[in-house]
Amino acid sequence: MVEKLYGIKGAIKYSGRSAYHLMYAKHASSQLYKVLYYGKVSCLARKRYKIEQALDIMER
């Protein structure tokens, strides 16, 4: 579904109960981040911080 909407290849894996895992390569993760966390969108600050730290490491 993400690939259809945004052209980003990856997978969404169901891991039991109500949890899902988004599985994307480094470049695709960077693109997906821009889609999910655009501007001042409402989100969990700790999750946003975690992905920003991971992407910052990749850019070095």
Chimera marker file (.cmm) of the C-alpha trace (Angstrom):
<marker_set name="trace">
<marker id="1" x="0.000" y="0.000" z="0.000" r="1" g="1" b="0" radius="0.5"/>
<marker id="2" x="2.840" y="2.428" z="0.839" r="1" g="1" b="0" radius="0.5"/>
<marker id="3" x="4.491" y="1.551" z="-2.444" r="1" g="1" b="0" radius="0.5"/>
<marker id="4" x="1.312" y="2.363" z="-4.359" r="1" g="1" b="0" radius="0.5"/>
<marker id="5" x="0.818" y="5.712" z="-2.625" r="1" g="1" b="0" radius="0.5"/>
<marker id="6" x="4.391" y="6.983" z="-2.369" r="1" g="1" b="0" radius="0.5"/>
<marker id="7" x="6.554" y="4.714" z="-4.547" r="1" g="1" b="0" radius="0.5"/>
<marker id="8" x="8.567" y="3.573" z="-1.505" r="1" g="1" b="0" radius="0.5"/>
<marker id="9" x="9.423" y="-0.136" z="-1.509" r="1" g="1" b="0" radius="0.5"/>
<marker id="10" x="9.351" y="-2.082" z="1.744" r="1" g="1" b="0" radius="0.5"/>
<marker id="11" x="7.132" y="-4.291" z="3.851" r="1" g="1" b="0" radius="0.5"/>
<marker id="12" x="4.638" y="-4.087" z="6.680" r="1" g="1" b="0" radius="0.5"/>
<marker id="13" x="4.902" y="-7.140" z="8.916" r="1" g="1" b="0" radius="0.5"/>
<marker id="14" x="2.221" y="-8.183" z="11.408" r="1" g="1" b="0" radius="0.5"/>
<marker id="15" x="3.900" y="-9.397" z="14.581" r="1" g="1" b="0" radius="0.5"/>
<marker id="16" x="0.972" y="-10.511" z="16.716" r="1" g="1" b="0" radius="0.5"/>
<marker id="17" x="-1.734" y="-8.925" z="18.834" r="1" g="1" b="0" radius="0.5"/>
<marker id="18" x="-1.954" y="-5.440" z="17.363" r="1" g="1" b="0" radius="0.5"/>
<marker id="19" x="1.667" y="-4.643" z="16.535" r="1" g="1" b="0" radius="0.5"/>
<marker id="20" x="3.006" y="-3.987" z="13.062" r="1" g="1" b="0" radius="0.5"/>
<marker id="21" x="6.616" y="-3.490" z="11.962" r="1" g="1" b="0" radius="0.5"/>
<marker id="22" x="7.570" y="-1.276" z="9.052" r="1" g="1" b="0" radius="0.5"/>
<marker id="23" x="10.543" y="-2.815" z="7.264" r="1" g="1" b="0" radius="0.5"/>
<marker id="24" x="12.374" y="-0.559" z="4.804" r="1" g="1" b="0" radius="0.5"/>
<marker id="25" x="15.919" y="-0.089" z="3.540" r="1" g="1" b="0" radius="0.5"/>
<marker id="26" x="17.950" y="2.936" z="4.654" r="1" g="1" b="0" radius="0.5"/>
<marker id="27" x="17.108" y="5.193" z="1.719" r="1" g="1" b="0" radius="0.5"/>
<marker id="28" x="13.439" y="4.180" z="1.772" r="1" g="1" b="0" radius="0.5"/>
<marker id="29" x="13.322" y="4.853" z="5.537" r="1" g="1" b="0" radius="0.5"/>
<marker id="30" x="14.524" y="8.376" z="4.932" r="1" g="1" b="0" radius="0.5"/>
<marker id="31" x="11.814" y="8.934" z="2.328" r="1" g="1" b="0" radius="0.5"/>
<marker id="32" x="9.129" y="7.390" z="4.546" r="1" g="1" b="0" radius="0.5"/>
<marker id="33" x="10.203" y="9.587" z="7.463" r="1" g="1" b="0" radius="0.5"/>
<marker id="34" x="9.490" y="12.689" z="5.379" r="1" g="1" b="0" radius="0.5"/>
<marker id="35" x="5.998" y="11.363" z="4.598" r="1" g="1" b="0" radius="0.5"/>
<marker id="36" x="5.144" y="10.358" z="8.187" r="1" g="1" b="0" radius="0.5"/>
<marker id="37" x="6.633" y="13.300" z="10.077" r="1" g="1" b="0" radius="0.5"/>
<marker id="38" x="5.978" y="16.276" z="7.818" r="1" g="1" b="0" radius="0.5"/>
<marker id="39" x="5.942" y="19.711" z="9.467" r="1" g="1" b="0" radius="0.5"/>
<marker id="40" x="4.392" y="19.897" z="12.915" r="1" g="1" b="0" radius="0.5"/>
<marker id="41" x="2.289" y="16.749" z="12.632" r="1" g="1" b="0" radius="0.5"/>
<marker id="42" x="0.996" y="15.267" z="15.883" r="1" g="1" b="0" radius="0.5"/>
<marker id="43" x="3.147" y="12.261" z="16.878" r="1" g="1" b="0" radius="0.5"/>
<marker id="44" x="4.890" y="10.515" z="19.749" r="1" g="1" b="0" radius="0.5"/>
<marker id="45" x="7.947" y="12.629" z="20.531" r="1" g="1" b="0" radius="0.5"/>
<marker id="46" x="10.047" y="9.658" z="21.658" r="1" g="1" b="0" radius="0.5"/>
<marker id="47" x="9.380" y="7.798" z="18.390" r="1" g="1" b="0" radius="0.5"/>
<marker id="48" x="10.207" y="10.852" z="16.314" r="1" g="1" b="0" radius="0.5"/>
<marker id="49" x="13.415" y="11.433" z="18.295" r="1" g="1" b="0" radius="0.5"/>
<marker id="50" x="14.448" y="7.795" z="17.834" r="1" g="1" b="0" radius="0.5"/>
<marker id="51" x="14.033" y="7.863" z="14.042" r="1" g="1" b="0" radius="0.5"/>
<marker id="52" x="15.768" y="11.245" z="13.782" r="1" g="1" b="0" radius="0.5"/>
<marker id="53" x="18.768" y="9.846" z="15.671" r="1" g="1" b="0" radius="0.5"/>
<marker id="54" x="18.913" y="6.763" z="13.430" r="1" g="1" b="0" radius="0.5"/>
<marker id="55" x="18.688" y="8.813" z="10.244" r="1" g="1" b="0" radius="0.5"/>
<marker id="56" x="21.305" y="11.254" z="11.516" r="1" g="1" b="0" radius="0.5"/>
<marker id="57" x="23.753" y="8.350" z="11.961" r="1" g="1" b="0" radius="0.5"/>
<marker id="58" x="23.063" y="7.168" z="8.413" r="1" g="1" b="0" radius="0.5"/>
<marker id="59" x="23.790" y="10.605" z="6.939" r="1" g="1" b="0" radius="0.5"/>
<marker id="60" x="27.273" y="10.798" z="8.464" r="1" g="1" b="0" radius="0.5"/>
<link id1="1" id2="2" r="1" g="1" b="0" radius="0.2"/>
<link id1="2" id2="3" r="1" g="1" b="0" radius="0.2"/>
<link id1="3" id2="4" r="1" g="1" b="0" radius="0.2"/>
<link id1="4" id2="5" r="1" g="1" b="0" radius="0.2"/>
<link id1="5" id2="6" r="1" g="1" b="0" radius="0.2"/>
<link id1="6" id2="7" r="1" g="1" b="0" radius="0.2"/>
<link id1="7" id2="8" r="1" g="1" b="0" radius="0.2"/>
<link id1="8" id2="9" r="1" g="1" b="0" radius="0.2"/>
<link id1="9" id2="10" r="1" g="1" b="0" radius="0.2"/>
<link id1="10" id2="11" r="1" g="1" b="0" radius="0.2"/>
<link id1="11" id2="12" r="1" g="1" b="0" radius="0.2"/>
<link id1="12" id2="13" r="1" g="1" b="0" radius="0.2"/>
<link id1="13" id2="14" r="1" g="1" b="0" radius="0.2"/>
<link id1="14" id2="15" r="1" g="1" b="0" radius="0.2"/>
<link id1="15" id2="16" r="1" g="1" b="0" radius="0.2"/>
<link id1="16" id2="17" r="1" g="1" b="0" radius="0.2"/>
<link id1="17" id2="18" r="1" g="1" b="0" radius="0.2"/>
<link id1="18" id2="19" r="1" g="1" b="0" radius="0.2"/>
<link id1="19" id2="20" r="1" g="1" b="0" radius="0.2"/>
<link id1="20" id2="21" r="1" g="1" b="0" radius="0.2"/>
<link id1="21" id2="22" r="1" g="1" b="0" radius="0.2"/>
<link id1="22" id2="23" r="1" g="1" b="0" radius="0.2"/>
<link id1="23" id2="24" r="1" g="1" b="0" radius="0.2"/>
<link id1="24" id2="25" r="1" g="1" b="0" radius="0.2"/>
<link id1="25" id2="26" r="1" g="1" b="0" radius="0.2"/>
<link id1="26" id2="27" r="1" g="1" b="0" radius="0.2"/>
<link id1="27" id2="28" r="1" g="1" b="0" radius="0.2"/>
<link id1="28" id2="29" r="1" g="1" b="0" radius="0.2"/>
<link id1="29" id2="30" r="1" g="1" b="0" radius="0.2"/>
<link id1="30" id2="31" r="1" g="1" b="0" radius="0.2"/>
<link id1="31" id2="32" r="1" g="1" b="0" radius="0.2"/>
<link id1="32" id2="33" r="1" g="1" b="0" radius="0.2"/>
<link id1="33" id2="34" r="1" g="1" b="0" radius="0.2"/>
<link id1="34" id2="35" r="1" g="1" b="0" radius="0.2"/>
<link id1="35" id2="36" r="1" g="1" b="0" radius="0.2"/>
<link id1="36" id2="37" r="1" g="1" b="0" radius="0.2"/>
<link id1="37" id2="38" r="1" g="1" b="0" radius="0.2"/>
<link id1="38" id2="39" r="1" g="1" b="0" radius="0.2"/>
<link id1="39" id2="40" r="1" g="1" b="0" radius="0.2"/>
<link id1="40" id2="41" r="1" g="1" b="0" radius="0.2"/>
<link id1="41" id2="42" r="1" g="1" b="0" radius="0.2"/>
<link id1="42" id2="43" r="1" g="1" b="0" radius="0.2"/>
<link id1="43" id2="44" r="1" g="1" b="0" radius="0.2"/>
<link id1="44" id2="45" r="1" g="1" b="0" radius="0.2"/>
<link id1="45" id2="46" r="1" g="1" b="0" radius="0.2"/>
<link id1="46" id2="47" r="1" g="1" b="0" radius="0.2"/>
<link id1="47" id2="48" r="1" g="1" b="0" radius="0.2"/>
<link id1="48" id2="49" r="1" g="1" b="0" radius="0.2"/>
<link id1="49" id2="50" r="1" g="1" b="0" radius="0.2"/>
<link id1="50" id2="51" r="1" g="1" b="0" radius="0.2"/>
<link id1="51" id2="52" r="1" g="1" b="0" radius="0.2"/>
<link id1="52" id2="53" r="1" g="1" b="0" radius="0.2"/>
<link id1="53" id2="54" r="1" g="1" b="0" radius="0.2"/>
<link id1="54" id2="55" r="1" g="1" b="0" radius="0.2"/>
<link id1="55" id2="56" r="1" g="1" b="0" radius="0.2"/>
<link id1="56" id2="57" r="1" g="1" b="0" radius="0.2"/>
<link id1="57" id2="58" r="1" g="1" b="0" radius="0.2"/>
<link id1="58" id2="59" r="1" g="1" b="0" radius="0.2"/>
<link id1="59" id2="60" r="1" g="1" b="0" radius="0.2"/>
</marker_set>
